[in-house]
Amino acid sequence: MKPDRDQFTKGEWTVIQNHRTPRQVQQYLRTISYNFEEEGETVLSFRQVVRRKKGHCLETSLVAAVILEQHGYPPWLMSLESADHLDHVIFVYKSASGWGSVARSRDAGLHGRKPIFRSARDLALSYFDPYVDFTGRITGYAVADLTDLGRYDWRFAKTKMSKVENFLVDYPHKKIISSDRRYEQLRKRYAEFREKYPTRQATYFDNRHTWT
């Protein structure tokens, strides 16, 4: 059951009321610094991310889930498994026009998507090309409902929420089979781009029009 108004601080409730749509939440997440975990691994709750104004992909997905839960969206997260075990987590939703997402990442191509995808699988596949770097390659996906965690406090916890992380890691994932030839072409293109532009974000992907 979603929290009542009185469980949020004044500042938290202001954030919630000012961001009522996935697009608005995506814009809010862009104002949050990426959490590179310089002082060790973290899994921060919505409350901690709002206070610190810093979060990585899982943490900001939880922020999106808490905010949009208050506006009628189920708290669904998609876990994207990678061959190099550097997985990605995004908030996902389904509207009349299709599946969409809200996300935060170090990479421009791994942020949110417009709600135009016919299925969760199609949405997951939209991340395949931008995921390829020197080691990354999506191998599976899963859509998990945070309400399955029961009474566990994934919204306001003050400590590292390892249970949420383990819940997503252990959740049954559906395999994504991809062409080795295509993967190697994408990897080669990324290597050439990185050699030419060592610090620039890769944004040369064909599906940019689907990005939020």
PESUL-V687663 format. One line per field, one symbol per residue. burial: # if it has 16 or more other ideal C-beta (glycine too) atoms within 10 Angstrom, else .. A space follows every 50 residues. Layout:
burial: ???
This chain:
burial: .......#...#..##..#..#..##.##..#..#......######### ...#################..#.########....########...### #####.#.#######.#..#..###########..#########.#.... ...##.#...#..##.##....#..#.#....#..##..#.......... .#..#....###
